[in-house]
Amino acid sequence: MTTPAPAVEPGFDTLPVDDLADAALRQAHRAGATYADVRLRRVRALRERVRDGRPESSQESVETGVGVRVLVDGTWGFAAGVELSPRGVGALAARACALARTVRPLRGEPVRLTAEPVPAPVDWQSPFEVDPFEVPTAERTALLAGWCGLLRDGGAHLAEAYLQVFRESTVYHDSEGRRIRQRRTWLHPMVFGFRIDAGDGTFEAMRTLGPPAARGWEYLTGTGWDWAGELARMPELLAEKAAAPRIEPGRYDLVIDPTNLWLTIHETVGHATELDRMRGREAAFAGSSFVRPQDVGVLRYGSPQMTVVADRTTPHALATVGYDDDGVAAGSWPLVTEGLLVGVQHDRQTAGAAGLDRSTGCAYAESYRHLPVPRMPNVSLCPAPDGPDTDELIGRVRDGLYVVGDNSFSIDMARVNFQFTAQRFHRIRNGRLVGQVRDIAYTGTTLDFWRSLEAVGGPQTWLLSGAGQCGKAQPLQIAAAGHGCPSALFRAVPVTDTRTGATG
């Protein structure tokens, strides 16, 4: 597939970026920096909302600026601004160096960056067929309104449709010779259906399962997901959910659909194997991690059916880039192999502090105003090459649940104890689905859960999904992370009643 070049973005693509970056790097060198990098970034966002076929809001925002990061005497300094002139970026470099000297007395160990190859100048962009920013507002609204109409015509009492589109355009230069330009585009459509009880005013809701994707407008018109087919089925599923019974809490065998399992991977594997959390250097948003650096190569994370790979190269995945915000080329590496923890995630600084030779290329900054921090790549559970389909996994269960679609979750400060709900829980009896049940969540501890994994589905069950807005760091930064996984069978997982809190 050939990606058409996006329209020139005024205020960014026409900038003399080489001159600006060179001015910042020269000033950083004159001010005593032993290393410096410059990131010019433009973040463009579009948000549409339609309720019951009527436009509710349409917003577009653009943020453009430059951040300069320097190392002076082993100490970071950083400054950011919006004056995109040689004089302005030079002043930022001088300010960053001055800041590094100011905070030098507070520094512990000096910063050590891993050595990394320097590529030839490169230009990278994520693939798409139709630029979503070029689609007229009326066309976007009409499509979302039509989706709402499908739900209302099917019996939903209320329908809401949302669309979020993001584009990051980045130019990165550093004092080691890297010259990188890249552009990433991704979007997330969502449609909610509601059934309202006229008697007491309570309601039941259901959301589409279509995941966010690094694609263009073609994603909303049938490439990569059957939106019309899903919306046609939703009203009946929503009515069944509203009338579904509760079940006794206890231990149940679970067949977890990839539309739900991706979030469990994100929280219990993705964040838990971030090296800064493992080393106690990061605890924002659900704490650090029970995993220790010395556990690599030793810890039995899950059953032999569990193989998890981290990468930044999967086509259409949310964390896929050409290069990270340290200028490190994207790659792929194992985290868990046949149940054994074998790898972690890091950037140049975190890897250097741990005495490692290379970075895994996980540095990311939300905008020009933010310092890069280690962020999760695409973290995916591998399917079994000749594995079963979802129906076969369900057929192996005598009394259990089929879990579909992500919803709410909670996890403790060590990434050990967790609880996940779903869009739908279907009861399984004697290998067959016999209707939905409600007001439940599956719970457990990370290692017990993954060690209870009995089987994973084949490639035909594998789905690429992900988190569009994952929070980390202080000040808060938002990033997107992709997660692919197949359907999977877990044995004897604790299930609780979310209304009473009762456990089995």
N, C-alpha and C positions, 0 to 999 in steps of 0.2 A: 504494500500500500504506500502510495506517495502522499506525503503530507504537504498540502499547499502552504506556502509561506503566509503567515498572518499579515494583515494589513499593517503598514508602518504605524507604530504607536507614537503620536506626537509627544514631544517632551522626553522621550527616552531613546528610541531607535535612531534618532537623528543627532544624539549627543556626540561630541568628540571624545568618546570614552577612553581611547588610548592616551590622549593628552591629559585628561583628568587624572587617570590612574597614575601615569608617570609623574605628574606634579606631586601627588600625595606620597608616592614612594621616594622620590628625591628628597622631599622635605623630611620624611621620617628618617632617612639615612643621615641627613645633616644634623638632625636633632638627637642622634645617638642610638637609634634603633638597630638592633642586630637582625631583626626580622620584621616585616610589615606586610599586611594584605589590605586590599581595597575591594569593597563590594558595592557596586551600584545596583540598586534593585528597584523595580517597579512592580507593585502588587495591584492587580485589577480584580475587583470582585463584583459580581452581579447577583442580586437576590430578587426572586419573583414569588408572589403569593396570590393564590386564587382560592376563594371560598364559595362553594356552591355555584361555581361557574362565573362568579363576579370578581374582577380584579380587586385585590385588597391593597397591594403595595408592589412597587417596582423601584429598586434602589441599585445604583451603580456607584462604586467608589474607586478611587485611584490614589495610591500613595507612592511617591517617588523620592529617593534620597540616596545618600552614600554613607557608608560606615568605614572607618579606618581603624584597624587593630595593629598594635605594635608590641614588640618585646624589647624592653630596656632593662638591662641587668637582670634578665630572667624573670621579669615582672610584666604582666599584661597592662596595657593601657588601651583605652577605646574611646572614640568620639564619633558622633554622627550628626549629620545636618542635611539641609536641603539646598544649600547654595552650590549649584553645580557649575563651578568655574574653577580654573586652576588656582586662583587665589583662595577661594573658599575651601577646596579640599586640602590645600597646603596648610591652611590654618587648622583644619581638623587634625592633620598629622602631628603638627606641633603640639596641639592641645593633648592628644593621646599620649605623646611622649612625656609631657609635663605631668599628666595624671599618673603614669607608671612610676615616675620618681617620687611622687607624693605618697603613693601607697606602698612603696618598696619596704619600709620598716615593718609593715604588717604581713609581709610575705613569709611563708614557710619555705618549703623546698622550691628551688628555682624551676620554672617551667622548662620541660624538655619535650620537644616535638620529635616524633619519629621521622626518620628519613623516608622520603617518598619520591618515586620517579617524577620527572617533570616532562609532561607531554608537549608535543608541538601545539601551537595555537589551535583551538577546537571550537566548533559551533554545534550545539546539540539542541534538539527540541523533541518533546513527546509527540507521538503520532496522533493525527486525527484526520477525518475526512472533510468535515464542515465546521468552520470556525463558529462556535456558539455566540461569540460577541458580535458577529456579523448578521445574525438572524434578527429580523425586525421584531420589535416589542409586540406588535399585534399578533405575529405568528407564534411567538412563545406563549402569550396569554391564551390564544385560541386552543393550543394543544393542551395546556393545563386545564382549561375549562372543559374541554372534551373529556379528559380523564375524570374530572369530578362528575360529569354527566353519566359516565358509565356506572359509577358507584350508585348515584341516586336512582338511575333507571333500574338498577338491580335490587333496590330496596333499602339502601343505606339512608338514614335520616339526615345526615350531614356529611359533607365531603370537603376536604381541604387539600390543595396541591401546592407544593413548594419546589423551587428550583434554586440551587446555588451553583455558581460557576466561578472558578478562580483561575487566574493566570499569573505566574511568577516569571518575570524576565530579569535575568541576572547577568552582570558582567563582573568577572572576578580576575584580579591581577595580584600577584605577590612578588616579594623581593627575591624569591628563588627562581623566578622566570615563568611562572604559569600565566597563561592568557586564555581565559575560558569565557565563552558566551553561551548561555543556555536559557531555554524557555520551556516551562511546564504548564500544561492546561489540564484541569480536571473538573468534574461536575458531579452533582448528586441530586437527582429528582426524587421526591417522596410524595406519596398520596396517602392520606388518612381517611378512613371511613368510620362513622360513629352510628351506633344504635342507642336511642334514648328511651328510657322507661318513663312514659308519661305519668305514671302513678307517683313515683317517688323522685323523679328527676335524675336518677343515676344513669350512667351510660357505660357502654362497652366500646372500645376502640380497637382498630386493627390498622397496621401500616403495611405498605408494599415492602417486598423483600429485595427489590432491585438494589444492588449495592452502588456506592459511589465508584466512579471509574475515571481513569485518565484517558478520556475519549473526547470527541466533539459532539455536535448536535445530532449526529447520526445515532448516538446512543439512545436518544429519546424517540427515535423513529424506527427502532427495531434491530439495530446492530448491537449485539451483545446481551440483549434482554428482551423478552416478550412482554412488554408493558400491557398491551391490549388483552392478552391472554390472562395475565395475572389479575387485572382489574375486573375481568368478566367473572372470575371465580371468587373474588373477595366477598361480595355481598352474602352469598350462601355460607361461606366460612364464618363471616362475622355474625350472622344470625345463629349459627350453631354454637359459636363461642358464648354469645349472650345467654343462651339457654343451657349451657353445659353444667353438669354437676361438679361438686367437689369430690375429692377422694381422701382416703385416710393417709396421713403422712406415714412414711416408712422408707424402706430401701427398695428401689426399683431399678431394673435394667433399663438403660437409656440408649436409644438410637438418636444421636444428635445430628441434625442437619447442618450442613456448612453455613447456612444463613444464621445460625446461632453459635456454632462452635468457634467461629472466627474471633468473637469477642472474648471467649474464655482463653483462647490462645494469646490474645493481646495482653490480657491482664495477668495470667499465671505463668506465661513463658516469655513473652516479649519484654515486659517491664522488669521481670525478675532476672533477666540475663543482660541487663545494661550494666556495664562495668562500673560506672560511677555510683550507681545504687549499691552494687555489691561491695564496693570499697568504702561505703559510708559517706561519700561526698555529695550525695543527692538524696533528699527525702521528701521533696515536694510532691503533692498529689499521690496519696496512698503509700508514702513512706519509702523505706529502702528496700532490702531484699533479704530473704532467708538464705539465698545462695551466696557462698563465699568464694573468693578467687581460687582458693586451694581445692574447691570441689570439682574444678574442671578436670575431666579424665577419670573421676572417681565416683561422682554422685550418680546413683541410679534414679533418674528423673521420672521414668515411666516404664511401661512394659516394652518388650522387644518390638511391638508394632508401632512404636512412636519414633518417627524420624522427622526432625524439624530443621528446615533450612532458612537462613537469613540471606536476603539478596536485595540489590537495588537495581536490578536489570529486567525483571519480569515485565513483559509488554502490558501496558494499560494499568499497571499497579500504581497505587497512590504515592509510594515512596520512591518510585523509580526516577532516577536522574542520570545524567552523564557523569557528573562529578559532584562531590559534596562541597560544603562551604569551607573546607580546608583545601580544596583543590585536588582531592584524592579521587581517582577513577572509581566508578561504581563497580562492584563485584558481587560474588556469591560465596557463602561459606556455611558449613554445618554448625548448628547449635546443639542438637540432640541426634545421636545416631543409634538406632535400635535401642532406645531407652536410656542411653548413657550421655550425660552432659559432656560435650566436647568443645564448645566454643561460646564466645560472648560477643558483645557489641561495644564499639568504642570509637573515639576520634583520635587525632594525632596527639593531643595533650594527655588524654586519659591513658592511652596506650603507652606513651612515653613515661608517665608517672609510675606505671605498673612494670616497667622494664621490658616491654614487648618491642619487637622489631618493626612491626608494621601496623598501620591503622586499618580498620575494616571500612572506613569511609562513611561514618555515620554523623559527621558534623552538619548541623543545620541551624540557621537563624530565621526566625519568622519574618523579619523585615530588615531594612537597612538600619533600624534603630536598635537591633538586638545583637548581642554577642552570640556566636555559634556555640551550641552545646551538643553533647551526644544525644541523638534522637533515633528512635526505632526505625530500622529498615522494613522491608516487607518480610514478615515472619510467617512461614507457611508449613503446615503439616503435610507430609508427602502421602500420596495414595499408594495402595498396593498395586504393583504393575498389572497383575491379573486378578485384582480384588473384586468382591461382589458389588452388585448395585444396591441401592437403598432398600428396595423391596426384599432382597435376600437377607440383609441385616435384620430387618423387621421380622422376617420369618424365623429367625433364630431365638426370638424372645417369647417366653410363655406369658409373663405378666410384667408389663413395663410401659414406657412412654416414648413417643416420638416427639422430639423437641424441635420446633421450627421458628426461626426469626428471633433476632436479638431484641431485648427490651431493657429492663433495669438490671443493675448489678451492684454489689458491694464487695470489698476485699479489705483485709486488715493491713496494718502498717508494715508487715513483713512479707506480704504477698503469699500468705499461707492459707488462712481461712476465708472462704468466699461464699457468695450466693448469687445465682443468676436466674432471672425469669425469662420469659419468651413471649413472642407474639401468639403462639399456639402450642398447647400440649395435647397430643392425641394419645388416647389410651390404646395399648397393645394387649390383646389377649390371644394366646395360642397362635402367634405369628400373624395376626391380622389387626388392622386398625378398626376400632369399634366406636369412634366418636371422640369429641374433644372433652377435656376436663379443665377446670379453672382454679385460680387462686392458689397456685403452688409455685415453688422454686426448687431448683436443685442446689444442693450445698455440698461442702466437703473441704478437704485440705488438698493443696496442690499436688503433693507427691502421691497421696492415696488415690486421688482422682486419676492421674495419668497412669498410675500402676494398675488401675482397674480397666484400662483400655484393652479390649479383647480382639478387636478387628477394625480395620479401616477399609473403606470402600475403594473401588477401583477408580481409574482416571475419569470414567464417565460420571462419577459423583462429585468430582472436584469443582469448586467454585472459587473465584477470586473476589474477595470482598475487602472490607477494611474500615478504619476509623478516619473520618474526615477531619475531626477536631479533637485531637489528643493533647491534653495539657501537661506541661512539665516546666520546671525551673521557677525561680523567683528573680526578677519579675516574670510573670507568667508568659510562656510562649506556646502557641498552638501549632501543631504539625499534623500532617496526614500520614498514615501508615497502612499499607496493604497487607492482607492476610488471605492466603489460599488454603483450602482444606477440603478433604472429602467428607462424606458421611462417616460416622464412626459409632461403634458399639462399646458401651461401658457397662460393667456389671455392678449391681448392688450399690447404687449411688443414693445417698440420703436425699429425701424429698420432704420439704416442710410445707405447712399451710401458711400462706402469707397473710391471711386475715387474723388468725389466732396465734401465730408463731409456734404452733405445736409441731413437734418432731416425732418421728417414729421410734 
